[in-house]
């Protein structure tokens, strides 16, 4: 009779455990299937407190489905990068059908549109043999890539970049590929060709030097550039990075204060001023600045996030939690995906406040797939929450997941 136990029907508990192991291993599709089977078994079960079990497993199924959709989206993006737009589109359609998250669904739709556009362009290229032949030439390929890089820039800057010559093109391509030494070489050559005036080459060469750690050369180029192009937010951001690195907070504040009124109340510039106050340790001033920014220019997610972070630095956990909660609600109401940082800070502060609800479980489940680098920590949080809810077997299981994940990354 012993061998007949092999054919004993699985219980909802064993199916749920298998789903947990699959989820922890990143096998979200099989995990989803096991949770669904567990829910069917639970419906026929005579277990006590069925509602709580159903709610728990339903949460797990939801997280597996969303994680699977994100996994398909990531794979589709890799396929798009490799030029397989038709295959990517099919995978994106599957991801779209899976996800119930408005923000993720919007991202998937955007990628589907890009796939369709790329397929249309590809069809035209195949029809035009002269274009196909030209793309086989390395120089023409570089020019095509350069054109794509420039296409995201304002029109006046695009025109300028296209007139700077071959050295600039090579340097700009290298810069965007992370080859900073090569970029500095070619951009220096391009600068010499236009040495009679300050150009946008200054900004790109300053970027290369900043990434190479040559702070002083970068600072000199940026100072000249800002004098001629005082509306360049990117230049202010780079210069502030230099001042912050040197702990020259007064100079950073003076630089921002001198910027033109046209951009002084823009979100990026306000964030630079607030960050300068924050990094200098002037938390009270940073708090007041962010609050005034919201009061006079309206609520915005980046400023609200910076304010919440400031509350944390001040030890005002309740205010920080309320701010992060407001951001979470705002993102959900308009269909945007909540930034992992905001979600993580909200979860941690909620946990510290003693809230052990199923809603917090859902957030930590989501973070397991959205922020895999910190997954072992989230597994430990799940273990602690289940333990406090009285699900000790669940708690032990997620503790083992955390220990396994940690051992694999040491």
N, C-alpha and C positions, 0 to 999 in steps of 0.2 A: 504493500500500500504506500510505502514511502515515496516511490517515484511519482505517484499521482499528484503530490503536492506541487510538482513542476507546472501542472496545468491548472492550478488554482487561480481563479480570476483575480486580477490586481485590484486592490482597494484604492479609494481616492487618495489615501495617504501615501501609498507607495508610488502612485502616478505623480503626485505633487513633488515628492522627493526627487524622483527622476528628472522632473522638469527643472527643479532647482539646480541640480548638478549640470544639466545641459545649459541653463542660463549662465551659470558661473563660468562655463567653458566657452562662452560666446556662441553656442549653437542655438540661436534664438528661434529658428524655425521648428526644430524638434521640440524645444521647450514649450512653444506655443501649443503644439499638438498634444503634449502630455498634460498641460494645464486644462485644455478643453476636455480631454478624456476624464480628468479628475473631476471636473464640474459635472459631467454626465453621471459619473459614479456617485457623486455626492447627492445628486437629485434623487437617486434611488436608495440612498443610505438612510439608516435609522439613527445616525449619530446625533448626539445631543448638541445643542448650540449650533445647528446647521447654518444659521444665518451668518455667524462670525466666520465659519470656515469658508462659506461661499464668497463672502466679501474679500477675504484674504487671497484666495486663489484667483478671483476675478481681477484683483489688482495685479497679481503676478502675470496673468495672461495679457493684460493691457500693456505692461511694461515689456514683455517679450515681443508683442506685436510691434510696438513703436521702435524697439531696438532693432528688430528685423527690417523695418522700413528704412531706418537710418543706415543699416548695413547695406541694403540694396542701393540706397542713394550714393553711398561712398564708392561702391563698386562701379556704379554707373558713371560717376565722375572720372574714375580711372580709365574706363572704356572711352569716354569722351576725349580725355587727354591723349589716348592712343589712336584716336581717329575713328573708332568704331561707334559711330553715332546711332546707327540703326539698332544695334544690340543694346546700347545704353538706353535708348528710348523704351524698348520693351521692358527692361528691368525697372525703369522709372514708373512705368504704368502699373507694374505690380506693387511698387512701394506706395504709389498714390492710393491704390485701392485698399491697402493695408492700414494706412495711417488715419487716425481720427484727430490728429493734432493740427490745428489750423495753420500755425506757423510753418511746420514741416511740409504740409501740403502745398503751401504757397511757394516754398523753395523748390519743391519737386516740379511744380507747374512751370516755374521759371526755367529750370534745366530742360524740361521737355521742349519749351519754346526754342532754346538755344540749339537743341539737337535738330529740330526741324529746319532752323535757319542754316545750320552747318550742312545738312543733307542737300538743301537747295543750292547752296554755294558750290558744293562738291559736284553736283550734277552739271552746273554751268561750266565748271572747270574741265570736266571730262569732255564736254561738247567742244570746248575750245582747245584744240591740240597745241596751239602756240603757247597758251598759258601753262599747260601741263609740261611742255618742254622747257619753258623758262624756269619753272620751279625746280627742275632737276639741276639747274646751275646753282652753285653754292652762294654766289654773290646775290643772285635774285632771291634766293631763299632768305638770306639775311635781311634784304630790303623788305621782303614780305613780313618777316617777323618784326622788324623795326616799325613798320606801318601799324601792325597790330598793337604793339606796345604804346605807340603814340595815340592810338584811336581813343583812349580813355581820357586824354588830356583836353583842356580847353582849346578851342579852335585856334586862337592866336598863338598859343604855345606850340601846337602841332605844326603850324606853318613855320615857326622859327626853327624848331628842331629839324625839320626836313631840309632847311637851308644851311645847316652847320657843317655839312660835309661828311666824308667817309670815316674820318677819325672819330668824330663825335658819335656816329652811328655805331661803330664797333665798341666804343666805350660805354655807350648807353645800354647796348645789348649785354655786355659783360657785367655791368652794374646790376641789371635785373636778374642775371643768372647767379649772382653772388660771388663772381670772380673780381674781387675788389682791387687787387693789385693790377690786373690787366686793365680794369676800368680806369684806374688812376693814370696809367701810362697813356692810354688813348685820349682820355679827356684832357690831360695836360697838353698833349699835342694839339688838340682842338682849340684849347684856350689860347695857345700861342698863335694860332691862325687868326684869332679874333681879339688880339690883345689891346686893340685900340679902345675898347669899350667894355662895360659890364654886361654880360649876357646870362642867359639861363644855364650856360655851361658852368658858371660859378656854382650854382646850386647843386648840380649833379656831381661835380668834382668834390664839393664840400661833403656830399653824402658818402662818396667813396673814401675820403680821408677819415671821416668820422667812424666808419666801419673798420678802418685800419688802425684806429686808435691815435691818429695824428690830429689831436685836438686843436692845436694852435693854427695849423694850416686851414683847418675847417672853419675855425672862428673868424680868421681874416677874410676868407672868401664870403662867408655869410654876412659879415658886417657890410662889405661892399654891396652885396646883393640886396640886402634889406633897404639900404639907402636908395637904391634905384627902383626896387620893387617892394614898396612898403605894404602892399596888400597880400603878400605871399604868406599864408598861414603856415605852410610847411616850413618855411625858413624860420619863423618864430619858434615853432616846435623844436627844430633842430638846435637853435641857439639856446633855448631853455634847457634842453638835455645837457648841453655843455656847461651851462651855469650850475645846474643841479649837481652834475658830477663833481664840480669844483666847490660845491656848497656856497656859491656866490648868489645867495637868494635875493639880496638887495638889488644886484644888477639885473637879475631876471625880472623882478617886479618893476624896475624902472623901464626896462625894454618894453614890457607889455603896456605900461602906462603911456608910452610914447606912440603906440601904434595908432593908425588913423581911426577916426570915429566910425568909418564904414564897416570895420570888422571888430571894433572893440567890444561890442555886445553879442558877437557871434558865439555859438556854443564852444567851438574849439579854443578861442582866445580866453573865454571865461574859465574854461577848465584849466588852462595854463596858469592863470592867476591863482585859482583855488589850489592847484597842486603845488605851486610855489609856496603858498602860505602853509600848506599841510607839511611839506618836506622840511620847512624851516622850524617846525614844531609849534607854530602859532595856530593851534587848533581852534581856539575861540574865534580868531579872526577868520579862519577858513569857514567855520560854521556860519558866521554872520554873512560872509561873502556869498556862500551858496544859497542861503535863505533869501538874501536880497535879489540874487539872480533869478530865483524862481518867482519871487514876488513881482518883479518888474518886467521880466521877459517871458514868463510863463513856465509851466512845468515841463521838464524834459528828462528822459530816462538817464542820460549820462550824468547830468548835474545831480539828479536825485541819488544815483548810485554813489557819486563822490561824497554827497552829504551823509549818506548812511555809513560809508567807510570812515568818515570823520567822527561820527557819533561813536563808532566802535573804538577808535583811538582815544576818545575822551572817556571811555568806560561807561557810556550811556547806552547800555545794551537794549533797554526797552524801546528807546527812540530809534535805534538802529534797526531793530526787528520790525517796528512799525513802518519804517521807510522802505526796507526790503520787501515787506508785504505789499505795500502800495505799488511798488514796481512790478511785482509778480501779478497783481490783479490788473494793472494797466496793460501789461503785455498780453494777458489772456483775453482781455476784453476787445483788443484790436487785432487779435490773431497772430501776434508776433511770438517768436520763440524766446523764452526767457534765457538770458545769458547764464551759462553754467556757474560763473562767479556769484551772481546774484542768488541763484538757486542754492548754491553751496552755503553761502553765508546765512541765508534765511533758515536753511535746515539746521545748521549748527547752533544758531541762536535759539531756535525753537526747541531743539533738544536740550540745550542748557537751561531753558525755562521750565523744563519738566513735561513738555507736551509729548505724549507717546501715542498719538493717534494714528489711524490708518492713513490719513493724508500725509503724514510725515514719512511713513513707510514708502508711499508712492514716490515721493521726491527722491529718497535715497535709492530706490530701484532705478529711477530715471538717471541719476548721476552715475550709477554703475556702468551704464552704456555710454553716457555722454562724456564722462571724464575718467576713462579707464586707468590713467596713471595713478589715481587715488582710490582705485576700486577696493583695495584691501581695507582702507579706513571706512568706506561706506558699508562693506560687509560687516565690520565690527559694530557699526551703528545699528544696522539691521538686527544683529544678534542681541544687542542690549535692549532694543525696543521690544523685540519678541519676548525676551526674558521678563521684562517688566509687565508685559501683557499676560504673562502666564503660559506662553507657548515655549516651554523649555526645550523641547525637541527641536523646534525651529531655530531657537537661539543657538543651540550647540552646532547645528548644521552650518549656519552662516559664520560662526566662529571658525569652523574648520575651513570654510572657503577662504576666509581672511588669511589664515595661517598658510594655506596652500599657495595663495597668490603671493604672499610675502616671500615664501621660500623660492618661488620661481623667478623672483626679481632680485635675488641677493647673490 
